[in-house]
Amino acid sequence: MPSALDQRPAPGLTGFSPPPPARRTRLLSLPEARWALAALVLFLAALTLYLPGAPLWLWGPLFAAVYVTGGWEPGWQGLKALRDGTLDVDLLMVVAALGAAAIGQILDGALLIVIFATSGALEAVATARTADSVRGLLDLAPATATRLTDRGEETVPVERLDVGDLVLVRPGERIGADGQVVAGSSEVDQATITGEPLPVAKQPGDEVFAGTVNGTGALRVRVDSDPADSVIARIVQMAEEAAATKAPTQLFIERIEQRYSLAMVAATALVFAVPMLLGSPLQAALLRAMTFMIVASPCAVVLATMPPLLSAMANAGRHGVLVKSAVVMERLGRIDTVALDKTGTLTEGTPFVTDVRPLTGSGLGQDELLRLAAAAEHAGEHPLARAVVDAARTRRLALPTATEFSSTPGTGVTATVDGRTVTVGSPARLLSGRHAALAVVEQVEEAGRTAVLVMIDGEPAGVLGAADRPRDAAGPATRALTDLTGRAPVLVTGDNPRAARRLADGLGISDVRAGLLPQDKVAVVRELEQDGRRVLVVGDGVNDAPALAAAHTGIAMGRVGADLALDAADAVVVRDDLTAIPATVGLSRRARRLVVQNLVIAGTFIAALVLWDLAGTLPLPLGVAGHEGSTVIVGLNGLRLLTEAAWRRVRPDDGPARPV
């Protein structure tokens, strides 16, 4: 059996392998685009024969083919909707085109079909681009992995990996599942998941992610979660669900669409009947009625909302922010207050132990105090728990097995270690009344560090001090959020007031709420909302989940975020880039403005064309061009947010945020 830590690089690999090219939907792979292109080509071919006066048998079949290729799908969908009792605008457009052909306006009807099919293709492109950003993440994960068994190595599809399996990751290979390194050391390129620009050193005990690229060493990784529950898989699932949702504006438009369509049909009947009763020729009355039906149809209104929101979601997704629904994308632009968690959000979330202080009379030395605390915290998921465990490993302390583990968010953890009950947590929650431990706690906190109390069998035994560093992007992000909302963010944290104030002062935050339990954070959110504010909460831990769920909008930090926080949040910052938060809010605001622009454009075109048709004589070709032209304009306007320039415009730099 080859060594599990065989250092030989894979053939042809030196260092890191390049990331796979992002899959991008080809335009002609979309059926809407193919039908629209076919309709356009046939229309141009027919037009070249029709204009010079060629015989009907030459251009007639081509125009008929235009009607079929461009109109069969919306017509079929419209008939199915009609069977269910819904009058679809698509069906009305096809009927109007057929009506135009019936009175001899074959060219005008074909033009309507072509432009209508083009607008449908534009909407399909916006949806496909959103899906592209999701599928690009799927490309990161390898199809197979090398599993280690008692019989040796075997190559298996990653979906067949189970929790607890050992996987060998050779130099240059992509990691097949989320897990923990149990042997070997290397550097792993995590840029595609976390956004870190440099490879991260990995050794036994460190976490690795599916889809990241191993460096020059070999790693043996224990699979910690089912491949279907990996970071990438969760992101993909959330993004697919997001693309299927509709924003409130869209839902409102769809509610009025049915009534509007019925009213439009009734008005069309009147536009036809009244001139007939007044003695107008049949063809002239029918032509005016068909023109009215075309120009009054709300196609551009229906298309006004979703393309901007889908484009904003796709752009944010490409830059590591997964917005769970179009509803969320629209709501993000309404926020006017931001509440930020501290540890793991504004800070790196990887604190390190700076102080180990046994209390006089406890009978414990530094190593013994740290060993017991680390054993109790071993099953914890809070960043402070990981810091305590890492400190014990750094000192090469052997950790005993802990039993009867329990965790109370905001308070601490309790476990039985070597027959003793060990509690590790917040001094403010665990200490009642005056105690000698308070003096040590105060000393640690006055130094700007977070104090962690260790209790043995119900009695204080020592204090640990931990420090955390602000993220490099914390300053630009908070300044940008201040510029966007007009007020500085609120800091809501379970940490001690001194440590919280020290961080807040460096970031220009004046409103600090420290020492909060999960329910206290919810109370802060409700207090702010009672003042009429729309609150955005940004957090990462289990104790942030209730506030994330209670807020107007919640965003979780994806890399260090707990599963409960990721589920409760409305959006996830996959790469933990704080500057992506104000950028996404800025995109949302631009999308909302584009929606308003689109509605104004659509309404103006409809009103002008309807008045022209009723008060004068609107030529059918001009009505078709005006109506469908407005639909195309609205669709293209919505796709503006897909560009990289749109993201750069809203992303803050080291200075003040740009206006959005």
Solvent accessible surface area in square Angstrom, and as a share of the most:
residue,aa,sasa,rsa
1,M,153,0.68
2,P,69,0.43
3,S,71,0.46
4,A,6,0.05
5,L,60,0.30
6,D,19,0.10
7,Q,103,0.46
8,R,158,0.58
9,P,80,0.50
10,A,18,0.14
11,P,135,0.85
12,G,86,0.83
13,L,45,0.22
14,T,128,0.74
15,G,30,0.29
16,F,78,0.33
17,S,23,0.15
18,P,112,0.70
19,P,82,0.52
20,P,45,0.28
21,P,119,0.75
22,A,84,0.65
23,R,119,0.43
24,R,159,0.58
25,T,21,0.12
26,R,198,0.72
27,L,99,0.49
28,L,94,0.47
29,S,60,0.38
30,L,25,0.13
31,P,55,0.35
32,E,61,0.27
33,A,7,0.06
34,R,116,0.42
35,W,91,0.32
36,A,10,0.08
37,L,80,0.40
38,A,34,0.27
39,A,0,0.00
40,L,71,0.35
41,V,84,0.48
42,L,43,0.21
43,F,15,0.06
44,L,90,0.45
45,A,39,0.30
46,A,0,0.00
47,L,41,0.20
48,T,93,0.54
49,L,57,0.28
50,Y,76,0.29
51,L,121,0.60
52,P,106,0.67
53,G,62,0.59
54,A,23,0.18
55,P,66,0.42
56,L,109,0.54
57,W,179,0.63
58,L,62,0.31
59,W,31,0.11
60,G,17,0.16
61,P,81,0.51
62,L,45,0.22
63,F,2,0.01
64,A,54,0.42
65,A,29,0.23
66,V,0,0.00
67,Y,28,0.11
68,V,92,0.53
69,T,20,0.12
70,G,3,0.03
71,G,4,0.04
72,W,109,0.38
73,E,51,0.23
74,P,24,0.15
75,G,9,0.08
76,W,135,0.47
77,Q,87,0.39
78,G,0,0.00
79,L,93,0.46
80,K,67,0.28
81,A,22,0.17
82,L,86,0.43
83,R,186,0.68
84,D,109,0.56
85,G,62,0.60
86,T,61,0.35
87,L,22,0.11
88,D,37,0.19
89,V,5,0.03
90,D,52,0.27
91,L,17,0.09
92,L,9,0.04
93,M,0,0.00
94,V,17,0.10
95,V,65,0.37
96,A,0,0.00
97,A,0,0.00
98,L,98,0.49
99,G,15,0.15
100,A,0,0.00
101,A,29,0.22
102,A,86,0.66
103,I,20,0.10
104,G,55,0.53
105,Q,49,0.22
106,I,50,0.25
107,L,44,0.22
108,D,6,0.03
109,G,0,0.00
110,A,0,0.00
111,L,45,0.22
112,L,0,0.00
113,I,2,0.01
114,V,9,0.05
115,I,29,0.15
116,F,18,0.07
117,A,14,0.11
118,T,49,0.29
119,S,6,0.04
120,G,33,0.32
121,A,11,0.08
122,L,29,0.14
123,E,67,0.30
124,A,15,0.11
125,V,20,0.11
126,A,0,0.00
127,T,58,0.34
128,A,10,0.08
129,R,34,0.12
130,T,6,0.03
131,A,35,0.27
132,D,14,0.07
133,S,19,0.12
134,V,9,0.05
135,R,74,0.27
136,G,18,0.17
137,L,20,0.10
138,L,78,0.39
139,D,36,0.19
140,L,14,0.07
141,A,35,0.27
142,P,31,0.19
143,A,80,0.62
144,T,69,0.40
145,A,11,0.09
146,T,18,0.11
147,R,31,0.11
148,L,19,0.10
149,T,40,0.23
150,D,150,0.78
151,R,206,0.75
152,G,7,0.06
153,E,52,0.23
154,E,53,0.24
155,T,98,0.57
156,V,3,0.02
157,P,46,0.29
158,V,19,0.11
159,E,124,0.56
160,R,135,0.49
161,L,1,0.01
162,D,86,0.44
163,V,97,0.56
164,G,43,0.41
165,D,30,0.15
166,L,57,0.28
167,V,6,0.03
168,L,2,0.01
169,V,3,0.02
170,R,51,0.19
171,P,6,0.04
172,G,3,0.03
173,E,54,0.24
174,R,37,0.14
175,I,2,0.01
176,G,5,0.05
177,A,4,0.03
178,D,14,0.07
179,G,1,0.01
180,Q,47,0.21
181,V,1,0.01
182,V,50,0.28
183,A,21,0.16
184,G,19,0.19
185,S,71,0.46
186,S,8,0.05
187,E,74,0.33
188,V,0,0.00
189,D,42,0.22
190,Q,0,0.00
191,A,37,0.29
192,T,38,0.22
193,I,1,0.01
194,T,5,0.03
195,G,39,0.37
196,E,42,0.19
197,P,122,0.77
198,L,131,0.65
199,P,53,0.33
200,V,39,0.22
201,A,76,0.59
202,K,14,0.06
203,Q,111,0.49
204,P,73,0.46
205,G,21,0.21
206,D,46,0.24
207,E,101,0.45
208,V,0,0.00
209,F,10,0.04
210,A,4,0.03
211,G,0,0.00
212,T,0,0.00
213,V,7,0.04
214,N,0,0.00
215,G,1,0.01
216,T,90,0.52
217,G,8,0.07
218,A,0,0.00
219,L,0,0.00
220,R,69,0.25
221,V,3,0.02
222,R,88,0.32
223,V,2,0.01
224,D,68,0.35
225,S,30,0.19
226,D,61,0.31
227,P,22,0.14
228,A,73,0.57
229,D,77,0.40
230,S,5,0.04
231,V,16,0.09
232,I,4,0.02
233,A,24,0.19
234,R,62,0.23
235,I,4,0.02
236,V,12,0.07
237,Q,107,0.48
238,M,24,0.11
239,A,6,0.04
240,E,104,0.47
241,E,96,0.43
242,A,1,0.00
243,A,35,0.27
244,A,83,0.65
245,T,44,0.26
246,K,86,0.36
247,A,0,0.00
248,P,61,0.38
249,T,30,0.18
250,Q,9,0.04
251,L,74,0.37
252,F,107,0.45
253,I,6,0.03
254,E,58,0.26
255,R,152,0.55
256,I,68,0.35
257,E,29,0.13
258,Q,48,0.21
259,R,185,0.68
260,Y,80,0.30
261,S,0,0.00
262,L,96,0.48
263,A,61,0.47
264,M,8,0.03
265,V,56,0.32
266,A,58,0.45
267,A,31,0.24
268,T,8,0.05
269,A,58,0.45
270,L,112,0.56
271,V,17,0.10
272,F,61,0.25
273,A,39,0.31
274,V,73,0.42
275,P,26,0.16
276,M,73,0.33
277,L,153,0.76
278,L,148,0.73
279,G,63,0.61
280,S,33,0.21
281,P,94,0.59
282,L,106,0.53
283,Q,102,0.45
284,A,50,0.39
285,A,1,0.01
286,L,46,0.23
287,L,48,0.24
288,R,72,0.26
289,A,1,0.01
290,M,18,0.08
291,T,1,0.00
292,F,15,0.06
293,M,14,0.06
294,I,1,0.00
295,V,0,0.00
296,A,5,0.04
297,S,0,0.00
298,P,7,0.04
299,C,10,0.06
300,A,2,0.01
301,V,29,0.17
302,V,39,0.23
303,L,10,0.05
304,A,0,0.00
305,T,0,0.00
306,M,15,0.07
307,P,1,0.01
308,P,0,0.00
309,L,0,0.00
310,L,8,0.04
311,S,0,0.00
312,A,0,0.00
313,M,11,0.05
314,A,0,0.00
315,N,0,0.00
316,A,0,0.00
317,G,11,0.10
318,R,85,0.31
319,H,38,0.17
320,G,4,0.04
321,V,0,0.00
322,L,10,0.05
323,V,4,0.02
324,K,40,0.17
325,S,14,0.09
326,A,0,0.00
327,V,42,0.24
328,V,9,0.05
329,M,0,0.00
330,E,4,0.02
331,R,74,0.27
332,L,0,0.00
333,G,10,0.09
334,R,91,0.33
335,I,1,0.00
336,D,39,0.20
337,T,0,0.00
338,V,1,0.01
339,A,0,0.00
340,L,1,0.01
341,D,9,0.05
342,K,11,0.05
343,T,22,0.13
344,G,0,0.00
345,T,0,0.00
346,L,1,0.00
347,T,2,0.01
348,E,59,0.26
349,G,0,0.00
350,T,73,0.42
351,P,9,0.06
352,F,92,0.38
353,V,27,0.16
354,T,51,0.30
355,D,17,0.09
356,V,11,0.06
357,R,78,0.29
358,P,40,0.25
359,L,20,0.10
360,T,147,0.86
361,G,81,0.78
362,S,35,0.22
363,G,80,0.77
364,L,29,0.14
365,G,42,0.40
366,Q,91,0.41
367,D,69,0.36
368,E,49,0.22
369,L,0,0.00
370,L,0,0.00
371,R,53,0.19
372,L,0,0.00
373,A,0,0.00
374,A,0,0.00
375,A,1,0.01
376,A,0,0.00
377,E,13,0.06
378,H,106,0.47
379,A,69,0.54
380,G,17,0.17
381,E,96,0.43
382,H,78,0.35
383,P,10,0.06
384,L,37,0.18
385,A,2,0.02
386,R,96,0.35
387,A,4,0.03
388,V,3,0.02
389,V,10,0.06
390,D,75,0.39
391,A,18,0.14
392,A,0,0.00
393,R,99,0.36
394,T,114,0.67
395,R,98,0.36
396,R,219,0.80
397,L,33,0.16
398,A,85,0.66
399,L,52,0.26
400,P,30,0.19
401,T,118,0.69
402,A,33,0.25
403,T,72,0.42
404,E,142,0.64
405,F,72,0.30
406,S,63,0.41
407,S,66,0.42
408,T,79,0.46
409,P,59,0.37
410,G,29,0.28
411,T,34,0.20
412,G,19,0.18
413,V,14,0.08
414,T,43,0.25
415,A,1,0.01
416,T,34,0.20
417,V,0,0.00
418,D,82,0.42
419,G,72,0.69
420,R,75,0.28
421,T,60,0.35
422,V,0,0.00
423,T,24,0.14
424,V,1,0.00
425,G,11,0.11
426,S,28,0.18
427,P,11,0.07
428,A,85,0.66
429,R,97,0.36
430,L,39,0.19
431,L,24,0.12
432,S,105,0.68
433,G,61,0.59
434,R,195,0.71
435,H,69,0.31
436,A,82,0.63
437,A,0,0.00
438,L,33,0.16
439,A,52,0.40
440,V,28,0.16
441,V,7,0.04
442,E,65,0.29
443,Q,97,0.43
444,V,0,0.00
445,E,21,0.09
446,E,106,0.47
447,A,50,0.38
448,G,18,0.17
449,R,79,0.29
450,T,19,0.11
451,A,5,0.04
452,V,8,0.05
453,L,0,0.00
454,V,0,0.00
455,M,23,0.10
456,I,20,0.10
457,D,86,0.45
458,G,51,0.49
459,E,114,0.51
460,P,19,0.12
461,A,5,0.04
462,G,0,0.00
463,V,0,0.00
464,L,1,0.01
465,G,0,0.00
466,A,5,0.04
467,A,23,0.18
468,D,35,0.18
469,R,125,0.46
470,P,64,0.41
471,R,32,0.12
472,D,143,0.74
473,A,22,0.17
474,A,0,0.00
475,G,13,0.13
476,P,15,0.10
477,A,2,0.02
478,T,3,0.02
479,R,104,0.38
480,A,1,0.00
481,L,2,0.01
482,T,42,0.25
483,D,79,0.41
484,L,23,0.11
485,T,18,0.11
486,G,67,0.64
487,R,90,0.33
488,A,34,0.27
489,P,2,0.01
490,V,4,0.02
491,L,0,0.00
492,V,5,0.03
493,T,3,0.02
494,G,35,0.34
495,D,16,0.08
496,N,17,0.08
497,P,85,0.53
498,R,102,0.37
499,A,6,0.05
500,A,0,0.00
501,R,96,0.35
502,R,148,0.54
503,L,16,0.08
504,A,0,0.00
505,D,92,0.48
506,G,67,0.65
507,L,25,0.13
508,G,58,0.55
509,I,3,0.02
510,S,87,0.56
511,D,48,0.25
512,V,30,0.17
513,R,58,0.21
514,A,26,0.20
515,G,26,0.25
516,L,26,0.13
517,L,30,0.15
518,P,15,0.09
519,Q,115,0.51
520,D,43,0.22
521,K,2,0.01
522,V,15,0.09
523,A,58,0.45
524,V,10,0.06
525,V,2,0.01
526,R,141,0.52
527,E,84,0.38
528,L,5,0.03
529,E,58,0.26
530,Q,155,0.69
531,D,100,0.52
532,G,60,0.58
533,R,68,0.25
534,R,107,0.39
535,V,0,0.00
536,L,0,0.00
537,V,4,0.02
538,V,0,0.00
539,G,0,0.00
540,D,4,0.02
541,G,12,0.11
542,V,43,0.24
543,N,22,0.11
544,D,3,0.01
545,A,4,0.03
546,P,55,0.34
547,A,2,0.01
548,L,1,0.01
549,A,71,0.55
550,A,34,0.27
551,A,10,0.07
552,H,30,0.14
553,T,1,0.01
554,G,0,0.00
555,I,0,0.00
556,A,0,0.00
557,M,0,0.00
558,G,7,0.07
559,R,69,0.25
560,V,25,0.14
561,G,13,0.12
562,A,13,0.10
563,D,87,0.45
564,L,97,0.48
565,A,0,0.00
566,L,6,0.03
567,D,104,0.54
568,A,27,0.21
569,A,3,0.02
570,D,34,0.17
571,A,0,0.00
572,V,4,0.02
573,V,1,0.01
574,V,4,0.02
575,R,73,0.27
576,D,10,0.05
577,D,42,0.22
578,L,3,0.02
579,T,7,0.04
580,A,1,0.01
581,I,1,0.01
582,P,1,0.01
583,A,0,0.00
584,T,0,0.00
585,V,0,0.00
586,G,0,0.00
587,L,0,0.00
588,S,0,0.00
589,R,52,0.19
590,R,20,0.07
591,A,0,0.00
592,R,67,0.24
593,R,100,0.36
594,L,4,0.02
595,V,8,0.05
596,V,90,0.52
597,Q,78,0.35
598,N,0,0.00
599,L,58,0.29
600,V,92,0.53
601,I,46,0.23
602,A,0,0.00
603,G,34,0.32
604,T,80,0.47
605,F,68,0.28
606,I,22,0.11
607,A,52,0.40
608,A,55,0.43
609,L,14,0.07
610,V,25,0.14
611,L,117,0.58
612,W,112,0.39
613,D,2,0.01
614,L,93,0.46
615,A,97,0.75
616,G,28,0.27
617,T,107,0.62
618,L,9,0.04
619,P,65,0.41
620,L,4,0.02
621,P,58,0.37
622,L,80,0.40
623,G,0,0.00
624,V,0,0.00
625,A,43,0.34
626,G,14,0.13
627,H,2,0.01
628,E,0,0.00
629,G,23,0.22
630,S,1,0.01
631,T,3,0.02
632,V,32,0.19
633,I,81,0.41
634,V,0,0.00
635,G,1,0.01
636,L,95,0.47
637,N,17,0.09
638,G,0,0.00
639,L,28,0.14
640,R,109,0.40
641,L,0,0.00
642,L,25,0.12
643,T,67,0.39
644,E,80,0.36
645,A,55,0.43
646,A,5,0.04
647,W,8,0.03
648,R,139,0.51
649,R,112,0.41
650,V,5,0.03
651,R,90,0.33
652,P,2,0.01
653,D,70,0.36
654,D,119,0.61
655,G,24,0.23
656,P,105,0.66
657,A,18,0.14
658,R,96,0.35
659,P,120,0.76
660,V,32,0.19
